[in-house]
Amino acid sequence: MNNKLFHGLTIIGLGGLLSMNLLLAPSTAQSSTGSGESLRQGLPGRRVGGGTRCTQGTVCHAQKPLVAIMPQSNLAVTTEAYPTLLFHLPVFENEQQVEFVLYNSADELVYDATFEIVGESGITGIDLSEAENLAPLAVDETYKWYFLIVSEERSQDIVVDGWIQRVDLDEWVQQQEIASDFGSRLEDAASLQRFGLLGEEAGLWHDAAFALHQLRQVEPDNEEVAAEWAQLLQAMDLGDMEEEPVANLSFIPIMNETL
């Protein structure tokens, strides 16, 4: 682990999470049922980042805080090899740096990148397909991630953290005892119907949220898309985020490290 990240995580009490046995996570993920219910058990994580004082050299938000757009279980299940993780970024008074860190199930650092963000606040994503030299997520492996808004005093960092597991869709449908025709129904569904199938029926809330996020970028004034987005966030107990806009942000890489 690089010294910068270790310093920040240890001071705020998150360093102990890195030594957990991440191999427990896949069995937890597979404990959900196939009727669209949430995962029965959660994993340790933090969806909402705490605030800090508005002083020179520190981050500040006056409205909504840093929020990870993920289920209450803190586990995002995805079928994507390179998923995009969604976050709501708060209002900043000055230029701001953020850091994204990813560990595999062997507790090995596989990706650590620091960015300078420029633009307006709102909901945005870290696209892992743009991560240099990052291997695709392995199927059935659960990864631990951290997203940090960096302060000059690393003890003042604002942090959210959670887990992501890649699954094979056909195997996931079988494990969750979802109707065997799910794949064909998903393929034939109209775009707005797909989100309900992915989230409510299959429990693939992450994939549903990202697909809707993309559609919101293309059709920002579409009321049906907005209603579907609001319904999905309410199902994830993130209803207070439904009015937040798609962020107009650029992530400028400063540091990039992969395994």
Wavefront OBJ file of the C-alpha trace (Angstrom):
o trace
v 0.000 0.000 0.000
v 1.328 3.435 -0.807
v 2.167 5.643 2.164
v -0.229 8.390 1.150
v -3.290 6.132 1.212
v -2.203 4.240 4.319
v -1.754 7.496 6.187
v -5.200 8.755 5.271
v -7.076 5.522 5.930
v -5.345 4.718 9.191
v -5.962 8.104 10.783
v -9.688 7.995 10.064
v -10.017 4.443 11.338
v -10.488 2.577 8.069
v -7.115 0.890 7.870
v -8.368 -2.171 9.731
v -10.844 -2.957 6.979
v -8.017 -3.769 4.583
v -6.999 -6.837 6.564
v -10.458 -8.436 6.427
v -10.854 -11.741 4.634
v -12.382 -10.593 1.351
v -13.017 -14.195 0.325
v -16.106 -14.158 2.547
v -17.847 -11.701 0.274
v -18.901 -13.977 -2.629
v -20.836 -16.331 -0.334
v -22.574 -13.340 1.210
v -23.535 -12.062 -2.207
v -25.032 -15.395 -3.142
v -27.319 -15.419 -0.111
v -29.921 -13.243 -1.861
v -33.184 -14.621 -3.205
v -34.421 -14.455 -6.772
v -37.569 -12.359 -6.285
v -35.894 -8.956 -6.464
v -35.248 -8.753 -2.703
v -32.178 -7.014 -1.330
v -29.195 -9.038 -0.236
v -29.968 -10.600 3.145
v -26.645 -9.673 4.648
v -24.601 -6.534 4.213
v -20.882 -5.999 4.041
v -19.014 -3.320 5.983
v -18.939 -0.128 3.998
v -19.923 3.520 3.932
v -22.313 4.982 1.362
v -22.297 8.562 2.682
v -19.117 10.507 3.401
v -18.947 12.786 6.420
v -18.519 16.539 6.150
v -15.672 18.726 7.258
v -15.059 22.373 8.113
v -14.705 24.907 5.308
v -11.167 26.099 5.933
v -8.347 26.836 3.543
v -6.897 23.674 2.074
v -9.829 21.429 3.007
v -12.859 20.224 1.098
v -16.227 21.752 1.748
v -19.793 21.065 0.706
v -22.804 23.251 1.292
v -25.499 20.923 -0.022
v -25.610 17.139 -0.548
v -22.543 15.181 0.677
v -20.350 12.645 -1.060
v -22.542 9.577 -1.693
v -21.779 6.220 -3.312
v -24.677 5.140 -5.542
v -24.865 1.513 -4.428
v -27.299 -0.786 -2.569
v -27.679 -0.711 1.213
v -25.740 -3.989 1.356
v -22.634 -1.998 0.273
v -22.110 -4.625 -2.443
v -22.528 -3.807 -6.125
v -23.070 -6.910 -8.247
v -22.241 -6.381 -11.917
v -21.934 -8.338 -15.128
v -19.382 -5.871 -16.504
v -15.661 -6.621 -16.815
v -14.913 -2.904 -16.421
v -17.823 -1.351 -14.525
v -18.326 2.327 -13.806
v -18.889 3.165 -10.131
v -21.277 6.059 -9.538
v -20.889 8.794 -6.944
v -22.578 12.033 -6.034
v -19.907 14.691 -5.628
v -20.677 17.703 -3.438
v -20.104 21.372 -4.119
v -16.463 22.415 -3.706
v -15.166 25.891 -2.997
v -11.787 25.288 -4.656
v -10.046 22.922 -7.069
v -10.218 19.434 -5.646
v -8.355 16.137 -5.776
v -10.008 12.736 -5.391
v -8.525 9.267 -5.060
v -9.948 5.887 -6.069
v -8.438 2.653 -4.741
v -9.268 -0.964 -5.571
v -8.188 -4.189 -3.814
v -8.744 -7.762 -4.935
v -9.912 -10.678 -2.786
v -6.295 -11.446 -1.825
v -6.111 -7.967 -0.238
v -3.712 -6.833 -2.981
v -3.792 -3.306 -4.342
v -4.797 -3.556 -8.013
v -5.533 0.084 -8.785
v -4.852 3.429 -7.146
v -5.436 6.665 -9.019
v -5.578 10.307 -7.983
v -7.430 12.861 -10.083
v -8.012 16.568 -10.117
v -11.671 17.260 -10.791
v -12.871 20.259 -12.724
v -16.489 21.204 -13.338
v -19.883 21.200 -11.674
v -21.044 18.907 -8.880
v -23.614 16.144 -9.260
v -23.626 12.431 -10.065
v -20.639 11.114 -11.964
v -18.681 7.885 -12.326
v -15.235 6.328 -12.152
v -14.969 4.308 -15.379
v -12.643 1.353 -14.819
v -12.354 0.779 -18.572
v -10.205 3.930 -18.627
v -7.847 2.626 -15.923
v -4.440 2.104 -17.477
v -3.163 -1.516 -17.340
v -6.046 -2.664 -15.134
v -7.044 -6.270 -15.836
v -10.777 -6.999 -16.205
v -12.548 -7.873 -12.987
v -12.518 -11.627 -12.465
v -15.863 -13.412 -12.450
v -17.039 -14.373 -8.935
v -14.282 -12.356 -7.279
v -15.247 -9.614 -4.835
v -13.201 -6.415 -4.789
v -12.958 -3.738 -2.104
v -12.871 -0.097 -3.191
v -12.381 3.300 -1.548
v -13.222 6.712 -2.970
v -11.694 9.679 -1.147
v -12.057 13.426 -1.432
v -8.526 14.480 -0.549
v -7.666 17.196 1.941
v -4.288 18.731 2.795
v -4.725 17.089 6.190
v -5.385 13.465 5.255
v -7.211 12.974 8.539
v -9.835 15.319 7.028
v -10.374 13.176 3.914
v -14.014 12.425 3.107
v -14.377 8.714 2.331
v -16.947 6.279 1.006
v -16.159 2.610 0.526
v -17.822 -0.564 -0.594
v -17.502 -3.783 -2.571
v -18.049 -4.883 -6.142
v -18.424 -8.405 -7.491
v -18.510 -9.420 -11.124
v -20.838 -12.304 -11.993
v -21.751 -14.274 -15.089
v -25.361 -13.403 -15.928
v -26.479 -16.959 -16.716
v -24.884 -18.354 -13.558
v -26.288 -15.505 -11.466
v -29.815 -16.133 -12.766
v -29.503 -19.807 -11.874
v -28.037 -19.133 -8.409
v -30.722 -16.604 -7.554
v -33.478 -18.918 -8.804
v -34.693 -16.313 -11.259
v -36.990 -17.490 -14.063
v -34.915 -19.239 -16.711
v -36.247 -16.993 -19.491
v -34.789 -13.905 -17.827
v -32.038 -13.475 -20.409
v -34.413 -13.529 -23.344
v -36.874 -11.196 -21.608
v -34.040 -8.786 -20.842
v -32.881 -8.851 -24.449
v -36.391 -8.238 -25.801
v -37.381 -5.572 -23.272
v -37.726 -1.928 -24.196
v -35.023 0.259 -22.689
v -37.133 1.537 -19.790
v -38.325 -1.985 -18.955
v -34.766 -3.292 -18.717
v -33.974 -1.294 -15.609
v -36.763 -2.891 -13.599
v -35.735 -6.350 -14.759
v -32.088 -5.776 -13.859
v -32.748 -4.199 -10.470
v -36.002 -5.460 -9.019
v -35.984 -8.974 -10.469
v -32.295 -9.832 -10.769
v -30.849 -7.701 -7.980
v -28.330 -6.181 -10.404
v -28.909 -2.692 -9.049
v -25.491 -1.451 -10.081
v -25.967 -2.330 -13.748
v -29.457 -0.824 -13.720
v -28.215 2.400 -12.130
v -25.344 2.799 -14.576
v -27.541 2.136 -17.609
v -30.018 4.749 -16.380
v -27.187 7.178 -15.635
v -26.062 6.866 -19.244
v -29.603 7.435 -20.495
v -29.944 10.524 -18.298
v -26.883 11.976 -20.008
v -28.399 11.411 -23.441
v -31.971 12.441 -22.557
v -31.730 14.874 -19.631
v -35.286 16.201 -20.169
v -37.006 12.834 -20.594
v -39.631 12.634 -17.820
v -40.002 8.857 -18.132
v -36.264 8.399 -17.649
v -36.346 10.757 -14.664
v -39.226 8.794 -13.124
v -37.418 5.494 -13.638
v -34.266 6.967 -12.078
v -36.236 8.213 -9.071
v -37.894 4.818 -8.609
v -34.574 2.994 -8.767
v -32.924 5.302 -6.226
v -35.896 4.990 -3.885
v -35.596 1.198 -4.067
v -31.923 1.587 -3.082
v -32.909 3.936 -0.219
v -31.214 6.843 -1.975
v -34.347 8.807 -2.798
v -32.805 12.091 -1.660
v -30.430 11.830 -4.633
v -33.116 11.655 -7.328
v -33.084 15.380 -8.112
v -29.299 15.603 -8.329
v -28.082 16.337 -11.879
v -25.553 14.464 -13.956
v -22.243 16.128 -13.113
v -20.388 18.034 -15.782
v -16.968 16.978 -14.555
v -13.559 16.117 -15.939
v -11.198 13.758 -14.109
v -7.610 14.788 -14.834
v -5.186 11.987 -13.827
v -2.398 12.970 -11.469
v -1.178 9.580 -10.275
v -2.008 6.089 -11.512
v -0.801 2.793 -10.050
v -1.871 -0.745 -10.966
v -0.785 -4.166 -9.727
l 1 2 3 4 5 6 7 8 9 10 11 12 13 14 15 16 17 18 19 20 21 22 23 24 25 26 27 28 29 30 31 32 33 34 35 36 37 38 39 40 41 42 43 44 45 46 47 48 49 50 51 52 53 54 55 56 57 58 59 60 61 62 63 64 65 66 67 68 69 70 71 72 73 74 75 76 77 78 79 80 81 82 83 84 85 86 87 88 89 90 91 92 93 94 95 96 97 98 99 100 101 102 103 104 105 106 107 108 109 110 111 112 113 114 115 116 117 118 119 120 121 122 123 124 125 126 127 128 129 130 131 132 133 134 135 136 137 138 139 140 141 142 143 144 145 146 147 148 149 150 151 152 153 154 155 156 157 158 159 160 161 162 163 164 165 166 167 168 169 170 171 172 173 174 175 176 177 178 179 180 181 182 183 184 185 186 187 188 189 190 191 192 193 194 195 196 197 198 199 200 201 202 203 204 205 206 207 208 209 210 211 212 213 214 215 216 217 218 219 220 221 222 223 224 225 226 227 228 229 230 231 232 233 234 235 236 237 238 239 240 241 242 243 244 245 246 247 248 249 250 251 252 253 254 255 256 257 258 259
